Amino acid sequence: MRGSWRWSAIIGNWAPVAAFEHVGQAVTVAELQWLFGFGLTFILAVAGIAVAAFRSVSLKIDRAVEKMRDAVQNGDNELHGRIDRLRQDVSDNYPRRTEMESHMARVEGTLKEVLADQKTIIRSLAALEARNGTA
């Protein structure tokens, strides 16, 4: 049995001697065609797998970018809505500066009139008391 078997370093095991008959012989055209076809098929298969993988990754990236774009757009829309509501709230519930200043000027004018009226009343009361002689 040992005579018909030989150790093959390529496969790391014992192989039949018939497997080594081609060693040292020229390669035939059919074997070259088969080898070339197998190599070309292998290369095309690897290239196809690589293209498919890159397309898959590209589609995933495109979907993620679209989701991010939608999320940013939704966030922008929500923020603009909040800003618009706040602007409307401010314009509805708070006076404008010019309106507030004119109102405060009217209040100050009214207070000055009230103060002048109080001074007049106090003077007339003091004059009345002075005429009646009550001190």
VOPAGU-2260 file (C-alpha; in pm, 1 decimal, decimal comma):
REM VOPAGU-2260
SITE   aa  ch    i         X         Y         Z
SITE  MET   A    0       0,0       0,0       0,0
SITE  ARG   A    1     286,4     236,7      68,5
SITE  GLY   A    2     419,8     189,8    -280,3
SITE  SER   A    3     106,7     319,2    -447,8
SITE  TRP   A    4      74,4     622,1    -221,0
SITE  ARG   A    5     291,3     928,1    -193,7
SITE  TRP   A    6     298,8    1218,1      55,2
SITE  SER   A    7     160,6    1541,8     -92,2
SITE  ALA   A    8     281,9    1860,6      68,1
SITE  ILE   A    9      10,9    2054,2    -117,2
SITE  ILE   A   10    -282,2    1876,8      45,0
SITE  GLY   A   11     -91,8    1779,0     357,8
SITE  ASN   A   12    -181,6    1411,1     330,6
SITE  TRP   A   13    -102,1    1091,1     143,9
SITE  ALA   A   14    -221,4    1084,6    -215,9
SITE  PRO   A   15    -221,8     811,5    -482,4
SITE  VAL   A   16      84,3     799,5    -704,0
SITE  ALA   A   17    -138,2     851,8   -1009,1
SITE  ALA   A   18    -204,3    1204,9    -885,7
SITE  PHE   A   19     165,2    1287,4    -942,8
SITE  GLU   A   20     199,2    1150,4   -1294,7
SITE  HIS   A   21     154,3    1491,3   -1454,3
SITE  VAL   A   22     439,3    1644,6   -1251,1
SITE  GLY   A   23     716,0    1741,6   -1491,1
SITE  GLN   A   24     498,8    1707,4   -1798,8
SITE  ALA   A   25     386,1    1992,2   -2023,9
SITE  VAL   A   26      40,1    2136,4   -1970,6
SITE  THR   A   27    -202,9    2062,6   -2251,3
SITE  VAL   A   28    -416,3    2324,5   -2428,6
SITE  ALA   A   29    -732,3    2178,5   -2276,8
SITE  GLU   A   30    -585,2    2205,9   -1928,9
SITE  LEU   A   31    -480,6    2566,9   -1998,0
SITE  GLN   A   32    -827,8    2647,0   -2128,9
SITE  TRP   A   33    -984,4    2490,0   -1823,7
SITE  LEU   A   34    -743,3    2673,9   -1591,0
SITE  PHE   A   35    -799,0    3004,2   -1772,0
SITE  GLY   A   36   -1177,6    2957,5   -1767,4
SITE  PHE   A   37   -1175,4    2865,8   -1401,3
SITE  GLY   A   38    -956,2    3166,6   -1315,0
SITE  LEU   A   39   -1166,3    3405,2   -1522,2
SITE  THR   A   40   -1485,7    3270,5   -1368,1
SITE  PHE   A   41   -1339,6    3307,3   -1021,0
SITE  ILE   A   42   -1225,3    3664,9   -1089,3
SITE  LEU   A   43   -1564,1    3758,6   -1236,8
SITE  ALA   A   44   -1742,9    3600,7    -942,1
SITE  VAL   A   45   -1529,6    3794,8    -693,2
SITE  ALA   A   46   -1579,1    4115,5    -894,1
SITE  GLY   A   47   -1956,4    4055,7    -906,5
SITE  ILE   A   48   -1968,0    3995,6    -533,5
SITE  ALA   A   49   -1764,9    4312,0    -474,6
SITE  VAL   A   50   -1993,6    4518,5    -699,2
SITE  ALA   A   51   -2302,1    4377,8    -527,8
SITE  ALA   A   52   -2153,8    4450,1    -186,2
SITE  PHE   A   53   -2065,3    4808,4    -282,3
SITE  ARG   A   54   -2412,2    4863,4    -427,6
SITE  SER   A   55   -2570,2    4724,8    -114,9
SITE  VAL   A   56   -2360,7    4951,6     105,6
SITE  SER   A   57   -2435,7    5245,5    -125,2
SITE  LEU   A   58   -2809,6    5182,7    -100,1
SITE  LYS   A   59   -2787,5    5156,7     278,0
SITE  ILE   A   60   -2595,6    5484,3     292,7
SITE  ASP   A   61   -2849,4    5649,6      60,9
SITE  ARG   A   62   -3136,9    5532,0     279,9
SITE  ALA   A   63   -2959,5    5653,9     594,1
SITE  VAL   A   64   -2887,9    5991,9     434,3
SITE  GLU   A   65   -3252,4    6020,7     326,9
SITE  LYS   A   66   -3368,8    5937,4     680,7
SITE  MET   A   67   -3129,5    6194,7     824,1
SITE  ARG   A   68   -3245,1    6453,3     569,0
SITE  ASP   A   69   -3609,3    6383,2     662,5
SITE  ALA   A   70   -3527,7    6403,0    1033,8
SITE  VAL   A   71   -3349,0    6734,6     988,3
SITE  GLN   A   72   -3636,3    6867,4     773,4
SITE  ASN   A   73   -3891,9    6758,3    1035,1
SITE  GLY   A   74   -3683,5    6918,1    1308,5
SITE  ASP   A   75   -3656,2    7239,6    1107,7
SITE  ASN   A   76   -4031,3    7242,6    1046,8
SITE  GLU   A   77   -4101,4    7184,0    1415,2
SITE  LEU   A   78   -3857,7    7457,1    1514,6
SITE  HIS   A   79   -4009,4    7701,8    1265,1
SITE  GLY   A   80   -4354,2    7616,8    1401,3
SITE  ARG   A   81   -4239,8    7685,8    1757,5
SITE  ILE   A   82   -4080,4    8013,8    1650,8
SITE  ASP   A   83   -4397,3    8118,5    1468,3
SITE  ARG   A   84   -4612,1    8032,6    1772,6
SITE  LEU   A   85   -4378,0    8227,6    1999,7
SITE  ARG   A   86   -4379,1    8525,4    1761,5
SITE  GLN   A   87   -4759,9    8517,2    1749,4
SITE  ASP   A   88   -4777,2    8487,7    2128,9
SITE  VAL   A   89   -4544,6    8784,3    2172,0
SITE  SER   A   90   -4736,3    8997,4    1923,9
SITE  ASP   A   91   -5072,9    8903,9    2084,1
SITE  ASN   A   92   -4981,6    8925,8    2452,9
SITE  TYR   A   93   -4705,9    9183,7    2481,7
SITE  PRO   A   94   -4725,2    9552,2    2382,4
SITE  ARG   A   95   -4492,0    9704,1    2131,7
SITE  ARG   A   96   -4223,4    9929,7    2270,2
SITE  THR   A   97   -4365,5   10244,3    2109,7
SITE  GLU   A   98   -4713,6   10162,9    2241,1
SITE  MET   A   99   -4572,7   10101,4    2587,7
SITE  GLU   A  100   -4374,0   10425,8    2584,8
SITE  SER   A  101   -4677,1   10631,4    2473,8
SITE  HIS   A  102   -4892,3   10461,9    2739,5
SITE  MET   A  103   -4632,1   10531,7    3010,6
SITE  ALA   A  104   -4611,4   10894,8    2896,2
SITE  ARG   A  105   -4991,3   10923,4    2934,4
SITE  VAL   A  106   -4974,6   10762,3    3280,7
SITE  GLU   A  107   -4696,3   11001,6    3385,0
SITE  GLY   A  108   -4898,5   11295,8    3252,6
SITE  THR   A  109   -5206,4   11179,5    3443,3
SITE  LEU   A  110   -4999,8   11136,7    3762,1
SITE  LYS   A  111   -4861,3   11489,7    3723,0
SITE  GLU   A  112   -5217,4   11621,4    3684,2
SITE  VAL   A  113   -5331,2   11427,6    3994,3
SITE  LEU   A  114   -5030,4   11561,2    4187,8
SITE  ALA   A  115   -5107,7   11916,9    4075,2
SITE  ASP   A  116   -5474,5   11869,2    4171,8
SITE  GLN   A  117   -5371,0   11735,0    4515,4
SITE  LYS   A  118   -5143,1   12035,6    4569,5
SITE  THR   A  119   -5428,0   12269,1    4471,7
SITE  ILE   A  120   -5668,2   12090,4    4706,8
SITE  ILE   A  121   -5414,5   12099,2    4990,5
SITE  ARG   A  122   -5354,0   12475,1    4932,4
SITE  SER   A  123   -5725,6   12549,2    4922,1
SITE  LEU   A  124   -5779,6   12343,9    5241,3
SITE  ALA   A  125   -5492,3   12528,1    5407,8
SITE  ALA   A  126   -5640,0   12865,5    5299,2
SITE  LEU   A  127   -5985,4   12760,6    5420,9
SITE  GLU   A  128   -5848,4   12653,0    5757,0
SITE  ALA   A  129   -5654,8   12976,9    5782,3
SITE  ARG   A  130   -5975,4   13178,7    5724,5
SITE  ASN   A  131   -6177,4   12983,6    5975,0
SITE  GLY   A  132   -5902,4   13012,6    6229,7
SITE  THR   A  133   -5859,6   12648,1    6309,0
SITE  ALA   A  134   -5511,1   12548,9    6332,1
